[in-house]
């Protein structure tokens, strides 16, 4: 039963990885469905998702203030991709 639940709803470690991946690139429909189901039942991962959004907003604002230029989404996605690559995800 536990294996079925993890296949269907994902463990938290996989859910958080998918949230990070989703911010850097598109995820498959299956992954998106599994993540949304997990977020419906896991308050800890919902809280993590909110913090992730806040951190992304802060990063975007800080970088734009430092350089006095606008940062487009491709720059942010490029940065996230580099971080994920360095983390070997």
N, C-alpha and C positions, 0 to 999 in steps of 0.2 A: 504494500500500500504506500509506504514512504517513497519508494522509487517512482511510482505512478504520480504522486503529488509533485515530486521534483521535476519530472518530465513535463507535466502539465503546467505547473506554476513557477518553476525555477527556484533554485536556492538564492538567498540574498546576494551571495558573492557574484553569481552570474547576472542577477538583475542590476546590480550597481555597475558591472562592467558594460552591460548593454546600454545603460543610461549615458555613460561616458562615450561609448561608441556612437550612439545616436546623435550626440552633440558634434561629433567629428565627421560622420558620414551617414548615409542612409542605412537602415537596417531592414532585414527581410520582413515580409508580412507575418511569418511565423514568429520571429523574434519580437516584433511589435505587439502581436497578440499576447504572447507569453508574458511580456513585460507589463502590459496593461492589466492582465489578470493578476499578476503578482502584486502590482501596486494597489489593486483593490483590496487585497487581504493583508498587506504588510504596512503597518503604520511607520515602521522604521525606514523603510525604503522610500515611502512618500516624503518623509522628512528630509532624507538625503537628497531626493530630487529637488525639493525646494531650495535647499542650501546650494546645490549645484547651479541652479538658475541665478541665485543671488551672486555667487562667486563669478559666474560668467559676466553678469552685468557690471560688477565692480572692476573686473579685468578690462572690459571694454572701455569703461569711463577713465580708468587710470592711464591706460595706454594712449587714449586720445588726448588727454590733458598733457601728458609728457611730450608728445611729439607735435602738439598743436595741429594735427591733421586728423581727418576722419579715418576711421578704421572700417574697412568694409568686411562683410561676412566671409569673403574668401581668405582674408588675412587671418581672421580668427579661426576658421576651419583649418588653415594651414598650420597654425600654431598647435591646435589640438591634435592634429595628425602627427606632428613631430613628437609631442608628449607621449601619445599612445605608442608610437614606434619605439621610443626610448624605454617605455615600460614593457615592451614585447607583448602587447595585447593583440 
